[in-house]
Amino acid sequence: MDGVPCLRVPQCQAQKLRRSLQSKGALDLSLSLVKDSDGTVLLPILASCLSQLDLQSFRTTVASDDACEVVWSKSALQSKKEKGRASGSKLEKVLQELLESHGERWTEELKRDLPRSFQRHGDLVLLGDTCFVLPLWENMDQQLWSTVARGLGAKRLAKIRRISRDGFRSPEVTMLLGEHSWVKHVDNGISYEFDVTKCMFSAGNITEKLRVAGFDCRGETVVDLYAGIGYFTLPYLVHAKASHVHACEWNPNAVEALKKNLEANGVSDRCTIHQGDNRQLQLCGVADRVNLGLIPSSEDSWSVACRLLRRATGGILHIHQNVTSPVQHSTASDAPQKVSGKKADREVWQAWADDTAKHIASLLKDFTGTLWTTNIQHIEHVKSYAPHVHHVVLDLECRPS
Ligand SMILES: C[S@@+](CC[C@H](N)C(=O)[O-])C[C@H]1O[C@@H](n2cnc3c(N)ncnc32)[C@H](O)[C@@H]1O
Protein backbone atom coordinates (compact mmCIF):
# COMPACT_ATOMS: atom_id res chain seq x y z
CA MET A 1 0.00 0.00 0.00
CA ASP A 2 1.56 3.30 -1.11
CA GLY A 3 1.41 6.28 1.22
CA VAL A 4 -0.38 6.67 4.52
CA PRO A 5 -4.07 6.35 5.43
CA CYS A 6 -5.96 9.64 5.43
CA LEU A 7 -9.55 10.76 5.81
CA ARG A 8 -10.50 12.87 2.78
CA VAL A 9 -12.98 15.55 3.89
CA PRO A 10 -14.39 18.82 2.50
CA GLN A 11 -12.20 21.82 3.37
CA CYS A 12 -15.04 23.59 5.23
CA GLN A 13 -15.36 20.65 7.64
CA ALA A 14 -11.63 19.92 7.96
CA GLN A 15 -10.91 21.67 11.27
CA LYS A 16 -13.98 20.26 12.98
CA LEU A 17 -13.16 16.72 11.82
CA ARG A 18 -9.47 17.16 12.62
CA ARG A 19 -10.40 18.05 16.23
CA SER A 20 -12.73 15.08 16.37
CA LEU A 21 -10.00 12.70 15.11
CA GLN A 22 -7.50 14.21 17.54
CA SER A 23 -9.86 13.81 20.52
CA LYS A 24 -10.19 10.11 19.59
CA GLY A 25 -6.37 9.82 19.43
CA ALA A 26 -6.63 8.79 15.76
CA LEU A 27 -4.92 11.78 14.10
CA ASP A 28 -1.30 11.15 13.05
CA LEU A 29 0.32 14.20 14.63
CA SER A 30 3.68 13.51 12.98
CA LEU A 31 2.15 14.40 9.60
CA SER A 32 0.68 17.63 8.25
CA LEU A 33 -2.79 18.07 6.77
CA VAL A 34 -2.68 18.18 2.99
CA LYS A 35 -4.94 20.52 0.99
CA ASP A 36 -5.93 19.10 -2.36
CA SER A 37 -6.69 21.27 -5.37
CA ASP A 38 -10.21 19.80 -5.59
CA GLY A 39 -11.27 21.59 -2.41
CA THR A 40 -10.80 18.60 -0.09
CA VAL A 41 -8.35 18.12 2.78
CA LEU A 42 -6.49 14.91 3.72
CA LEU A 43 -6.37 14.26 7.47
CA PRO A 44 -3.64 11.68 8.25
CA ILE A 45 -4.84 8.82 10.46
CA LEU A 46 -2.74 6.49 12.60
CA ALA A 47 -2.82 3.08 10.86
CA SER A 48 -3.35 1.42 14.24
CA CYS A 49 -6.60 3.39 14.72
CA LEU A 50 -8.06 2.68 11.27
CA SER A 51 -10.00 -0.34 12.47
CA GLN A 52 -11.72 1.68 15.19
CA LEU A 53 -12.68 4.54 12.87
CA ASP A 54 -16.43 5.06 12.74
CA LEU A 55 -16.59 6.24 9.14
CA GLN A 56 -20.36 6.32 9.17
CA SER A 57 -20.48 8.91 11.95
CA PHE A 58 -17.99 11.11 10.05
CA ARG A 59 -20.16 10.75 6.94
CA THR A 60 -23.19 11.80 8.95
CA THR A 61 -21.27 14.88 10.14
CA VAL A 62 -20.42 15.95 6.60
CA ALA A 63 -23.83 14.77 5.36
CA SER A 64 -22.46 13.12 2.22
CA ASP A 65 -20.98 9.75 1.29
CA ASP A 66 -18.85 11.30 -1.44
CA ALA A 67 -17.05 13.79 0.67
CA CYS A 68 -15.68 11.54 3.40
CA GLU A 69 -13.58 8.53 2.51
CA VAL A 70 -10.39 6.76 3.56
CA VAL A 71 -7.63 7.12 0.94
CA TRP A 72 -3.93 6.27 0.91
CA SER A 73 -1.85 9.32 0.16
CA LYS A 74 1.77 9.76 -0.82
CA SER A 75 1.58 13.55 -0.46
CA ALA A 76 0.68 13.23 3.24
CA LEU A 77 3.74 11.03 3.62
CA GLN A 78 5.81 13.73 1.97
CA SER A 79 4.79 16.12 4.75
CA LYS A 80 6.41 13.71 7.22
CA LYS A 81 9.58 13.49 5.22
CA GLU A 82 9.94 17.25 5.29
CA LYS A 83 9.41 17.33 9.04
CA GLY A 84 11.83 14.45 9.39
CA ARG A 85 14.50 16.32 7.48
CA ALA A 86 14.11 19.38 9.67
CA SER A 87 14.37 17.52 12.96
CA GLY A 88 16.85 14.82 11.94
CA SER A 89 15.57 11.32 12.56
CA LYS A 90 16.76 8.94 15.23
CA LEU A 91 17.59 6.44 12.50
CA GLU A 92 19.91 8.90 10.81
CA LYS A 93 21.63 9.70 14.11
CA VAL A 94 22.34 6.07 15.10
CA LEU A 95 23.52 5.18 11.59
CA GLN A 96 25.82 8.17 11.50
CA GLU A 97 27.38 6.97 14.78
CA LEU A 98 27.75 3.44 13.39
CA LEU A 99 29.50 4.66 10.24
CA GLU A 100 31.83 6.93 12.18
CA SER A 101 32.76 4.04 14.50
CA HIS A 102 33.85 2.22 11.30
CA GLY A 103 35.92 5.23 10.22
CA GLU A 104 33.43 6.21 7.48
CA ARG A 105 31.98 9.64 6.72
CA TRP A 106 28.25 10.45 6.63
CA THR A 107 27.27 11.70 3.16
CA GLU A 108 24.16 13.02 1.41
CA GLU A 109 24.25 9.91 -0.81
CA LEU A 110 23.99 7.67 2.27
CA LYS A 111 21.18 9.81 3.64
CA ARG A 112 19.25 9.35 0.38
CA ASP A 113 19.69 5.58 0.77
CA LEU A 114 17.65 5.49 4.00
CA PRO A 115 14.06 4.16 3.96
CA ARG A 116 11.45 6.79 3.08
CA SER A 117 8.57 4.66 4.28
CA PHE A 118 8.09 1.25 5.86
CA GLN A 119 5.37 -0.99 7.27
CA ARG A 120 5.17 -1.76 10.95
CA HIS A 121 3.77 -5.11 12.12
CA GLY A 122 4.08 -4.97 15.91
CA ASP A 123 7.80 -5.22 16.71
CA LEU A 124 8.68 -6.11 13.11
CA VAL A 125 9.47 -3.41 10.55
CA LEU A 126 9.21 -4.26 6.88
CA LEU A 127 11.57 -2.20 4.71
CA GLY A 128 11.20 -1.67 0.97
CA ASP A 129 13.90 -2.84 -1.42
CA THR A 130 14.98 0.63 -2.53
CA CYS A 131 16.90 1.46 0.66
CA PHE A 132 20.31 0.31 1.94
CA VAL A 133 21.43 -0.53 -1.58
CA LEU A 134 24.85 1.20 -1.43
CA PRO A 135 27.78 -1.28 -1.12
CA LEU A 136 29.22 0.57 1.90
CA TRP A 137 26.45 -0.82 4.16
CA GLU A 138 27.73 -4.37 3.54
CA ASN A 139 30.87 -3.52 5.56
CA MET A 140 28.70 -3.07 8.67
CA ASP A 141 27.54 -6.74 8.64
CA GLN A 142 24.75 -7.68 11.07
CA GLN A 143 25.53 -4.57 13.13
CA LEU A 144 23.75 -2.59 10.43
CA TRP A 145 20.41 -4.32 11.02
CA SER A 146 20.57 -4.15 14.81
CA THR A 147 21.33 -0.42 14.51
CA VAL A 148 18.48 0.14 12.02
CA ALA A 149 16.11 -1.74 14.35
CA ARG A 150 17.20 0.46 17.25
CA GLY A 151 16.73 3.60 15.14
CA LEU A 152 13.21 2.55 14.18
CA GLY A 153 12.19 1.25 17.61
CA ALA A 154 11.80 -2.33 16.29
CA LYS A 155 13.05 -5.75 17.41
CA ARG A 156 12.82 -7.52 14.04
CA LEU A 157 13.49 -6.37 10.49
CA ALA A 158 12.54 -7.75 7.10
CA LYS A 159 12.79 -6.58 3.52
CA ILE A 160 9.90 -6.78 1.04
CA ARG A 161 10.35 -6.91 -2.70
CA ARG A 162 6.97 -6.84 -4.39
CA ILE A 163 3.88 -8.99 -4.49
CA SER A 164 4.97 -12.02 -6.48
CA ARG A 165 3.13 -13.13 -9.57
CA ASP A 166 2.68 -16.74 -8.37
CA GLY A 167 -1.10 -16.39 -8.02
CA PHE A 168 -0.87 -16.58 -4.23
CA ARG A 169 -0.09 -12.83 -4.01
CA SER A 170 2.73 -13.89 -1.67
CA PRO A 171 5.06 -11.02 -0.90
CA GLU A 172 8.74 -11.72 -1.48
CA VAL A 173 9.94 -11.01 2.03
CA THR A 174 13.28 -11.92 3.58
CA MET A 175 14.14 -11.60 7.25
CA LEU A 176 17.11 -9.36 8.08
CA LEU A 177 16.97 -9.53 11.87
CA GLY A 178 14.95 -11.65 14.29
CA GLU A 179 14.20 -15.25 15.14
CA HIS A 180 10.87 -15.77 13.41
CA SER A 181 8.59 -14.08 10.88
CA TRP A 182 5.10 -14.50 12.39
CA VAL A 183 3.32 -11.23 13.20
CA LYS A 184 0.01 -10.34 14.79
CA HIS A 185 -2.54 -7.62 14.05
CA VAL A 186 -5.61 -6.90 16.12
CA ASP A 187 -8.33 -5.18 14.07
CA ASN A 188 -11.78 -4.44 15.41
CA GLY A 189 -11.35 -7.00 18.20
CA ILE A 190 -10.21 -9.75 15.80
CA SER A 191 -6.73 -11.18 16.01
CA TYR A 192 -4.94 -12.05 12.76
CA GLU A 193 -1.60 -13.86 12.83
CA PHE A 194 0.43 -14.71 9.76
CA ASP A 195 3.94 -15.28 8.49
CA VAL A 196 5.04 -12.06 6.72
CA THR A 197 7.40 -14.04 4.50
CA LYS A 198 4.54 -16.18 3.17
CA CYS A 199 1.23 -14.26 3.23
CA MET A 200 -0.03 -10.79 2.48
CA PHE A 201 -2.02 -8.52 4.78
CA SER A 202 -4.32 -6.02 3.05
CA ALA A 203 -4.30 -3.07 5.46
CA GLY A 204 -6.09 -1.02 2.78
CA ASN A 205 -9.21 -3.20 3.04
CA ILE A 206 -9.97 -2.08 6.59
CA THR A 207 -13.08 -0.06 5.66
CA GLU A 208 -14.55 -3.08 3.88
CA LYS A 209 -13.71 -5.35 6.85
CA LEU A 210 -15.58 -2.90 9.10
CA ARG A 211 -18.55 -2.84 6.73
CA VAL A 212 -18.70 -6.66 6.71
CA ALA A 213 -18.49 -6.64 10.51
CA GLY A 214 -21.63 -4.47 10.49
CA PHE A 215 -23.71 -6.98 8.44
CA ASP A 216 -26.31 -9.09 10.21
CA CYS A 217 -25.69 -12.63 8.91
CA ARG A 218 -27.43 -14.58 11.66
CA GLY A 219 -28.88 -17.79 10.22
CA GLU A 220 -26.88 -17.39 6.98
CA THR A 221 -24.35 -19.61 5.26
CA VAL A 222 -21.55 -17.56 3.68
CA VAL A 223 -18.92 -18.68 1.18
CA ASP A 224 -15.68 -16.69 1.12
CA LEU A 225 -14.05 -17.64 -2.18
CA TYR A 226 -10.71 -15.89 -1.50
CA ALA A 227 -10.28 -16.32 2.25
CA GLY A 228 -6.54 -15.64 2.63
CA ILE A 229 -5.72 -15.60 6.35
CA GLY A 230 -9.36 -14.78 7.17
CA TYR A 231 -9.57 -11.04 6.36
CA PHE A 232 -13.33 -11.30 5.68
CA THR A 233 -14.08 -14.83 6.95
CA LEU A 234 -13.35 -13.71 10.52
CA PRO A 235 -15.56 -10.56 10.56
CA TYR A 236 -18.38 -12.67 9.03
CA LEU A 237 -18.05 -15.16 11.90
CA VAL A 238 -17.08 -12.95 14.84
CA HIS A 239 -19.17 -9.80 14.28
CA ALA A 240 -21.76 -10.55 11.56
CA LYS A 241 -22.53 -13.85 13.37
CA ALA A 242 -22.89 -15.97 10.21
CA SER A 243 -24.10 -19.48 11.06
CA HIS A 244 -21.41 -21.03 8.91
CA VAL A 245 -18.63 -19.85 6.58
CA HIS A 246 -17.06 -22.00 3.87
CA ALA A 247 -13.59 -20.51 3.37
CA CYS A 248 -11.76 -21.32 0.11
CA GLU A 249 -8.04 -20.73 -0.17
CA TRP A 250 -5.35 -22.34 -2.30
CA ASN A 251 -2.19 -21.04 -0.61
CA PRO A 252 -1.19 -23.64 2.03
CA ASN A 253 0.65 -20.98 4.05
CA ALA A 254 -2.48 -18.80 4.20
CA VAL A 255 -4.52 -21.89 5.16
CA GLU A 256 -2.13 -22.56 8.05
CA ALA A 257 -2.62 -18.98 9.29
CA LEU A 258 -6.39 -19.15 8.70
CA LYS A 259 -6.66 -22.29 10.89
CA LYS A 260 -4.66 -20.58 13.64
CA ASN A 261 -6.81 -17.43 13.44
CA LEU A 262 -10.11 -19.34 13.54
CA GLU A 263 -8.88 -21.10 16.68
CA ALA A 264 -7.53 -17.92 18.28
CA ASN A 265 -10.85 -16.14 17.75
CA GLY A 266 -12.89 -19.10 18.97
CA VAL A 267 -14.91 -19.63 15.76
CA SER A 268 -13.36 -22.71 14.12
CA ASP A 269 -16.49 -24.80 14.83
CA ARG A 270 -18.47 -22.58 12.41
CA CYS A 271 -16.00 -22.66 9.53
CA THR A 272 -15.13 -25.27 6.92
CA ILE A 273 -11.88 -24.69 5.05
CA HIS A 274 -11.74 -25.82 1.42
CA GLN A 275 -8.07 -25.88 0.48
CA GLY A 276 -7.52 -25.64 -3.27
CA ASP A 277 -8.65 -23.76 -6.38
CA ASN A 278 -12.15 -22.37 -5.75
CA ARG A 279 -13.08 -23.08 -9.39
CA GLN A 280 -12.91 -26.80 -8.51
CA LEU A 281 -15.18 -26.42 -5.46
CA GLN A 282 -17.73 -29.23 -5.21
CA LEU A 283 -20.30 -27.28 -3.11
CA CYS A 284 -23.57 -26.27 -4.74
CA GLY A 285 -26.76 -24.38 -3.71
CA VAL A 286 -25.71 -23.72 -0.11
CA ALA A 287 -24.98 -19.99 0.11
CA ASP A 288 -27.02 -17.00 1.24
CA ARG A 289 -23.99 -14.83 0.54
CA VAL A 290 -20.77 -15.21 -1.45
CA ASN A 291 -17.75 -12.98 -0.88
CA LEU A 292 -15.52 -12.54 -3.95
CA GLY A 293 -12.63 -10.56 -2.49
CA LEU A 294 -10.03 -10.67 -5.23
CA ILE A 295 -8.62 -7.69 -7.13
CA PRO A 296 -8.08 -6.69 -9.86
CA SER A 297 -11.00 -9.03 -10.60
CA SER A 298 -12.78 -12.13 -9.35
CA GLU A 299 -14.52 -12.72 -12.68
CA ASP A 300 -12.90 -16.17 -13.06
CA SER A 301 -15.08 -17.35 -10.17
CA TRP A 302 -18.40 -15.64 -10.99
CA SER A 303 -19.90 -18.87 -12.36
CA VAL A 304 -18.80 -20.76 -9.22
CA ALA A 305 -20.46 -18.06 -7.10
CA CYS A 306 -23.72 -18.43 -9.09
CA ARG A 307 -23.64 -22.19 -8.60
CA LEU A 308 -23.17 -21.69 -4.85
CA LEU A 309 -26.31 -19.55 -4.31
CA ARG A 310 -29.38 -21.29 -2.92
CA ARG A 311 -31.61 -22.30 -5.85
CA ALA A 312 -34.91 -21.51 -4.14
CA THR A 313 -34.10 -18.22 -2.44
CA GLY A 314 -30.90 -16.88 -4.03
CA GLY A 315 -28.68 -14.54 -2.05
CA ILE A 316 -26.15 -11.71 -2.21
CA LEU A 317 -22.82 -11.59 -4.03
CA HIS A 318 -20.14 -9.14 -2.82
CA ILE A 319 -18.00 -8.68 -5.92
CA HIS A 320 -14.67 -6.85 -5.61
CA GLN A 321 -13.18 -5.23 -8.70
CA ASN A 322 -10.62 -2.59 -9.66
CA VAL A 323 -12.50 -0.24 -11.95
CA THR A 324 -10.47 2.19 -14.07
CA SER A 325 -11.93 5.54 -15.08
CA PRO A 326 -10.68 7.37 -18.17
CA VAL A 327 -7.88 9.76 -17.13
CA GLN A 328 -9.00 13.40 -17.06
CA HIS A 329 -6.41 16.03 -17.80
CA SER A 330 -6.70 18.88 -15.33
CA THR A 331 -4.43 21.43 -13.68
CA ALA A 332 -4.49 22.90 -10.19
CA SER A 333 -6.69 25.74 -11.48
CA ASP A 334 -9.28 23.24 -12.76
CA ALA A 335 -10.75 22.38 -9.36
CA PRO A 336 -14.38 22.24 -10.56
CA GLN A 337 -13.33 19.84 -13.35
CA LYS A 338 -11.69 17.57 -10.76
CA VAL A 339 -14.85 17.52 -8.68
CA SER A 340 -16.86 16.56 -11.72
CA GLY A 341 -14.17 13.89 -12.28
CA LYS A 342 -15.46 12.22 -9.12
CA LYS A 343 -18.95 12.23 -10.56
CA ALA A 344 -17.52 10.69 -13.71
CA ASP A 345 -15.83 7.97 -11.60
CA ARG A 346 -19.18 7.11 -10.04
CA GLU A 347 -20.74 6.84 -13.49
CA VAL A 348 -18.01 4.40 -14.54
CA TRP A 349 -18.57 2.26 -11.41
CA GLN A 350 -22.31 2.28 -12.10
CA ALA A 351 -21.76 1.21 -15.72
CA TRP A 352 -19.49 -1.65 -14.57
CA ALA A 353 -22.09 -2.68 -11.97
CA ASP A 354 -24.91 -2.62 -14.58
CA ASP A 355 -22.87 -4.84 -16.94
CA THR A 356 -21.97 -7.19 -14.08
CA ALA A 357 -25.60 -7.46 -12.95
CA LYS A 358 -26.63 -8.46 -16.50
CA HIS A 359 -23.76 -10.91 -16.83
CA ILE A 360 -24.55 -12.59 -13.49
CA ALA A 361 -28.28 -12.83 -14.37
CA SER A 362 -27.38 -14.61 -17.59
CA LEU A 363 -24.95 -17.00 -15.81
CA LEU A 364 -27.70 -17.83 -13.29
CA LYS A 365 -30.21 -18.46 -16.08
CA ASP A 366 -27.76 -20.69 -17.99
CA PHE A 367 -26.98 -22.61 -14.83
CA THR A 368 -30.52 -23.13 -13.48
CA GLY A 369 -32.61 -22.90 -16.66
CA THR A 370 -34.91 -20.32 -14.99
CA LEU A 371 -35.04 -16.52 -14.91
CA TRP A 372 -33.30 -14.56 -12.11
CA THR A 373 -33.52 -10.92 -11.07
CA THR A 374 -30.31 -9.14 -10.11
CA ASN A 375 -30.54 -5.92 -8.11
CA ILE A 376 -27.64 -3.56 -7.38
CA GLN A 377 -28.00 -2.97 -3.65
CA HIS A 378 -24.90 -0.85 -3.16
CA ILE A 379 -21.51 0.06 -4.66
CA GLU A 380 -18.87 0.53 -1.97
CA HIS A 381 -15.68 2.44 -2.70
CA VAL A 382 -12.83 0.73 -0.79
CA LYS A 383 -9.74 2.61 -1.91
CA SER A 384 -8.13 4.44 -4.82
CA TYR A 385 -4.91 3.82 -6.62
CA ALA A 386 -3.58 6.72 -8.61
CA PRO A 387 -4.58 7.60 -11.23
CA HIS A 388 -8.27 6.77 -11.41
CA VAL A 389 -8.10 3.10 -10.46
CA HIS A 390 -10.68 2.39 -7.79
CA HIS A 391 -11.23 -0.74 -5.75
CA VAL A 392 -15.00 -1.07 -5.44
CA VAL A 393 -17.34 -3.74 -4.09
CA LEU A 394 -20.70 -4.42 -5.71
CA ASP A 395 -23.41 -5.85 -3.43
CA LEU A 396 -25.59 -7.72 -5.90
CA GLU A 397 -28.84 -9.27 -4.74
CA CYS A 398 -29.75 -12.29 -6.89
CA ARG A 399 -33.24 -13.83 -6.64
CA PRO A 400 -35.00 -16.46 -8.72
CA SER A 401 -37.97 -14.78 -10.51
C1 LIG B 1 -6.27 -10.53 -2.18
S1 LIG B 1 -5.88 -11.98 -1.26
C2 LIG B 1 -6.97 -11.88 -0.06
C3 LIG B 1 -7.72 -11.61 0.49
C4 LIG B 1 -8.72 -10.91 1.26
N1 LIG B 1 -9.98 -11.31 0.72
C5 LIG B 1 -8.43 -9.43 1.21
O1 LIG B 1 -9.03 -8.74 0.37
O2 LIG B 1 -7.63 -8.92 1.98
C6 LIG B 1 -6.57 -13.20 -2.28
C7 LIG B 1 -6.44 -14.57 -1.72
O3 LIG B 1 -7.11 -15.45 -2.62
C8 LIG B 1 -6.31 -16.59 -2.85
N2 LIG B 1 -6.72 -17.08 -4.19
C9 LIG B 1 -6.53 -16.45 -5.39
N3 LIG B 1 -7.08 -17.18 -6.38
C10 LIG B 1 -7.63 -18.28 -5.80
C11 LIG B 1 -8.35 -19.41 -6.30
N4 LIG B 1 -8.61 -19.53 -7.62
N5 LIG B 1 -8.76 -20.33 -5.43
C12 LIG B 1 -8.52 -20.21 -4.10
N6 LIG B 1 -7.84 -19.18 -3.56
C13 LIG B 1 -7.41 -18.22 -4.40
C14 LIG B 1 -4.88 -16.09 -2.73
O4 LIG B 1 -4.01 -17.13 -2.35
C15 LIG B 1 -5.01 -15.03 -1.64
O5 LIG B 1 -4.78 -15.55 -0.36
PDBQT file of the ligand as one rigid body, heavy atoms in Angstrom, charges set to zero:
ROOT
HETATM    1  C1  LIG A 501      -6.269 -10.534  -2.183  1.00  0.00    +0.000 C 
HETATM    2  S1  LIG A 501      -5.879 -11.977  -1.264  1.00  0.00    +0.000 S 
HETATM    3  C2  LIG A 501      -6.970 -11.881  -0.056  1.00  0.00    +0.000 C 
HETATM    4  C3  LIG A 501      -7.722 -11.607   0.487  1.00  0.00    +0.000 C 
HETATM    5  C4  LIG A 501      -8.718 -10.914   1.265  1.00  0.00    +0.000 C 
HETATM    6  N1  LIG A 501      -9.980 -11.310   0.720  1.00  0.00    +0.000 N 
HETATM    7  C5  LIG A 501      -8.430  -9.426   1.210  1.00  0.00    +0.000 C 
HETATM    8  O1  LIG A 501      -9.027  -8.736   0.367  1.00  0.00    +0.000 OA
HETATM    9  O2  LIG A 501      -7.632  -8.917   1.985  1.00  0.00    +0.000 OA
HETATM   10  C6  LIG A 501      -6.568 -13.202  -2.277  1.00  0.00    +0.000 C 
HETATM   11  C7  LIG A 501      -6.441 -14.574  -1.720  1.00  0.00    +0.000 C 
HETATM   12  O3  LIG A 501      -7.113 -15.445  -2.622  1.00  0.00    +0.000 OA
HETATM   13  C8  LIG A 501      -6.313 -16.592  -2.855  1.00  0.00    +0.000 C 
HETATM   14  N2  LIG A 501      -6.717 -17.077  -4.192  1.00  0.00    +0.000 N 
HETATM   15  C9  LIG A 501      -6.532 -16.454  -5.393  1.00  0.00    +0.000 A 
HETATM   16  N3  LIG A 501      -7.077 -17.177  -6.377  1.00  0.00    +0.000 NA
HETATM   17  C10 LIG A 501      -7.628 -18.283  -5.796  1.00  0.00    +0.000 A 
HETATM   18  C11 LIG A 501      -8.345 -19.412  -6.305  1.00  0.00    +0.000 A 
HETATM   19  N4  LIG A 501      -8.606 -19.533  -7.622  1.00  0.00    +0.000 N 
HETATM   20  N5  LIG A 501      -8.765 -20.334  -5.433  1.00  0.00    +0.000 NA
HETATM   21  C12 LIG A 501      -8.518 -20.214  -4.105  1.00  0.00    +0.000 A 
HETATM   22  N6  LIG A 501      -7.844 -19.180  -3.562  1.00  0.00    +0.000 NA
HETATM   23  C13 LIG A 501      -7.406 -18.221  -4.399  1.00  0.00    +0.000 A 
HETATM   24  C14 LIG A 501      -4.884 -16.095  -2.733  1.00  0.00    +0.000 C 
HETATM   25  O4  LIG A 501      -4.014 -17.134  -2.348  1.00  0.00    +0.000 OA
HETATM   26  C15 LIG A 501      -5.007 -15.029  -1.636  1.00  0.00    +0.000 C 
HETATM   27  O5  LIG A 501      -4.777 -15.553  -0.355  1.00  0.00    +0.000 OA
ENDROOT
TORSDOF 0
